[in-house]
Amino acid sequence: MKHRFRILFLLVFALMLLLAACAPGGSGAGDGEAAGGEGASSESEAAAPSGDSQLPVDVPRESVFVADQIFRYSVIDNFNFWVNGPHVPHRHALMMETLWYRDQETGERLYGAAISDPVYNEDFTTMSVDLRDDIYWSDGVQFTADDLVYTVNLLKDNPDMGASGWSAQLNQFLDSVEKTGDFSVQFNLNQSNPRFHGMFETRWNGVYMMPKHIFEAVEDPVTFTFPDPSNPWRLHRD
């Protein structure tokens, strides 16, 4: 008997839900305003964009690269991606190079500033990297092994430029980095680490290359806000 009562109760409850779903809304066309009538029109007009463009008016459109973001930047005029702080989420990936990239959908390794995979010795205490010879900073200066060596040493020696913990990790695993050619370097590790290359491989972040000729000329690299990117465009302040 209890089982039958429970089934009957569930059937009645389901019927009530069905009737409620089929009932007309309280503010439909019967109130004198169609769904696309005056009320809806005024709401659409209120939600419409003003039409003001945020693109620079004095630069030809074909010379402007536009990238959309899903959030607001807390600091819009600091492009120093290596300092600690939350002010540069994702802009680095549009402007700078790591040695490699990892396709998060396929897992494929893509080459950034490096031209081949990292090469380790047998006990994973050295890692050699060959670099591309066709990368130029936006001011026309060529990217070379000097930039990589400078980047690593500056981050290693400056905890205030240790965004994402790179300074601490470099000090933990790296003894030294040396230039072995204009476009080749060798990392000498202080312990075996077969995953050391992961620091220079972007999944969501990584060690981005610095333009040595620019950073070594500034008084304080921590407060410096405007490096030149390694891409075909220049950064302009309004």
C-alpha positions in Angstrom: 0.0 0.0 0.0 2.8 2.4 0.9 4.5 1.7 -2.4 1.4 2.4 -4.4 0.8 5.7 -2.5 4.4 6.7 -3.2 3.9 6.1 -6.9 0.6 8.0 -7.0 2.2 10.9 -5.2 5.1 11.1 -7.7 2.6 11.0 -10.6 0.6 13.9 -9.1 3.7 15.9 -8.5 4.9 15.4 -12.0 1.6 16.5 -13.4 1.7 19.7 -11.3 5.1 20.5 -12.7 3.9 19.9 -16.2 0.9 22.2 -15.8 3.1 24.9 -14.2 5.5 24.8 -17.2 2.6 25.2 -19.7 1.0 28.1 -17.9 1.4 31.6 -19.6 3.8 34.1 -18.1 2.5 36.9 -16.0 3.9 39.7 -18.2 3.3 38.4 -21.8 1.5 39.7 -24.8 -1.8 39.8 -22.8 -0.6 42.9 -21.0 -0.8 44.8 -24.2 2.9 44.7 -25.1 4.2 42.1 -27.6 7.6 40.5 -27.0 9.2 42.7 -29.6 7.1 45.8 -28.6 7.9 49.1 -27.1 9.2 47.8 -23.8 11.7 45.4 -25.4 12.8 48.1 -27.8 13.6 50.5 -25.1 15.6 47.9 -23.2 17.6 47.1 -26.4 18.3 50.7 -27.0 19.5 51.1 -23.4 21.9 48.1 -23.8 23.2 49.1 -27.2 26.9 50.2 -27.3 27.6 53.9 -27.6 29.5 53.5 -30.8 32.7 55.1 -29.5 35.7 53.1 -30.8 38.7 52.5 -28.5 41.0 52.1 -31.6 43.6 54.8 -32.1 42.2 57.3 -34.6 45.5 58.4 -36.1 46.8 55.0 -37.0 45.7 53.1 -40.2 43.5 50.2 -39.3 45.8 47.8 -41.3 48.6 48.8 -38.9 46.8 48.0 -35.7 46.6 44.5 -34.1 43.6 44.1 -31.9 43.4 41.4 -29.2 40.3 40.9 -27.1 40.5 39.9 -23.4 37.8 38.6 -21.0 39.0 40.7 -18.1 40.3 44.1 -17.3 43.9 45.0 -16.7 44.6 46.5 -13.3 47.7 48.3 -14.7 47.6 49.2 -18.3 51.0 50.8 -18.9 53.4 48.3 -17.4 54.8 45.8 -19.9 57.5 44.4 -17.7 56.4 40.8 -17.6 59.1 39.6 -15.3 58.4 41.5 -12.1 56.2 40.1 -9.4 52.6 41.2 -9.5 49.3 40.6 -11.2 49.4 43.4 -13.7 50.2 41.5 -16.9 47.9 38.6 -17.3 48.3 37.1 -20.8 49.8 40.1 -22.6 53.2 38.4 -22.5 52.0 35.7 -24.8 51.1 38.3 -27.4 54.4 40.1 -27.3 57.3 37.9 -26.2 58.9 34.5 -26.9 59.7 31.5 -24.7 61.9 28.8 -26.1 59.0 26.4 -26.8 55.2 26.3 -26.6 53.0 23.4 -25.6 49.7 23.0 -27.5 47.3 22.4 -24.7 44.8 20.6 -27.0 47.2 18.2 -28.8 50.2 18.2 -26.5 52.5 19.0 -29.4 55.6 20.9 -28.8 55.9 24.1 -30.9 59.1 26.0 -31.4 59.3 29.6 -30.2 62.8 31.1 -29.9 64.4 27.6 -30.1 64.8 25.8 -33.4 64.9 22.3 -32.0 64.2 20.2 -28.9 66.4 20.5 -25.8 69.3 18.2 -25.7 70.4 16.7 -22.3 73.5 14.8 -21.4 73.2 11.2 -20.0 72.6 12.3 -16.4 70.5 15.3 -17.2 72.9 17.8 -15.7 73.4 19.9 -18.8 70.9 21.1 -21.4 71.9 22.5 -24.8 69.6 24.6 -26.9 69.9 25.9 -30.5 68.1 29.2 -31.2 66.4 30.6 -34.3 68.4 33.2 -36.2 65.4 35.0 -37.7 63.9 36.7 -34.6 64.2 40.5 -34.3 63.1 42.8 -31.5 60.6 45.4 -32.7 63.4 48.0 -32.9 65.2 45.9 -35.5 67.9 44.4 -33.2 68.4 40.7 -33.7 67.7 38.2 -31.0 70.8 36.1 -30.1 72.2 33.8 -27.4 73.3 37.0 -25.5 69.7 37.8 -24.8 68.9 34.4 -23.4 72.0 34.4 -21.2 71.3 37.9 -20.0 67.6 37.0 -19.2 68.5 33.9 -17.2 71.2 35.6 -15.2 69.1 38.7 -14.5 66.2 36.7 -13.2 68.5 34.5 -11.2 70.1 37.4 -9.5 66.9 39.5 -8.9 64.1 37.9 -6.7 61.9 41.0 -7.4 61.9 39.9 -11.1 60.9 36.3 -10.2 57.3 36.3 -11.6 55.8 32.9 -11.2 58.7 31.8 -9.1 61.3 31.6 -11.9 64.0 33.3 -9.9 63.7 30.8 -7.1 63.6 27.8 -9.5 66.6 29.1 -11.4 68.6 29.4 -8.2 67.4 25.9 -7.1 68.4 24.0 -10.3 70.9 26.2 -12.3 74.6 26.6 -11.7 75.3 28.6 -14.8 74.3 29.3 -18.4 76.9 29.9 -21.1 76.8 31.0 -24.7 78.3 28.3 -27.0 77.6 30.2 -30.2 75.7 33.2 -31.5 72.6 31.1 -31.5 73.3 28.3 -29.1 73.5 28.0 -25.3 74.3 25.4 -22.6 72.6 25.3 -19.2 74.8 23.7 -16.5 72.6 22.3 -13.7 73.6 21.7 -10.1 71.5 18.5 -9.9 69.9 16.1 -12.3 66.6 17.5 -13.8 65.1 16.0 -16.9 62.3 18.5 -16.8 64.4 21.7 -16.6 63.2 22.7 -20.1 59.7 23.1 -18.7 60.6 26.4 -17.3 61.2 27.7 -20.8 58.2 26.0 -22.4 54.9 27.9 -22.3 51.8 26.1 -21.2 50.3 29.1 -19.5 53.5 30.9 -18.6 57.2 30.5 -18.9 60.5 32.3 -18.9 60.2 35.0 -21.6 63.3 36.3 -23.4 64.5 39.9 -22.6 66.1 42.3 -25.0 69.5 42.7 -23.4 70.4 45.9 -25.2 67.4 47.6 -23.7 67.4 46.3 -20.2 71.1 46.7 -19.5 70.7 50.4 -20.4 68.1 51.2 -17.7 68.9 52.1 -14.2 66.4 49.8 -12.5 65.1 46.8 -14.4 62.5 46.2 -11.7 60.7 49.5 -12.2 61.3 49.6 -16.0 57.9 49.4 -17.7 58.3 49.5 -21.4 60.5 46.8 -23.1 60.3 46.3 -26.8 58.5 43.1 -27.8 59.8 40.3 -30.1 57.1 40.7 -32.7 56.3 42.7 -35.8 54.7 45.6 -34.1 55.8 48.5 -31.8 54.2 49.5 -28.5 52.9 53.1 -28.4 51.7 55.1 -25.5 48.7 57.3 -26.0 
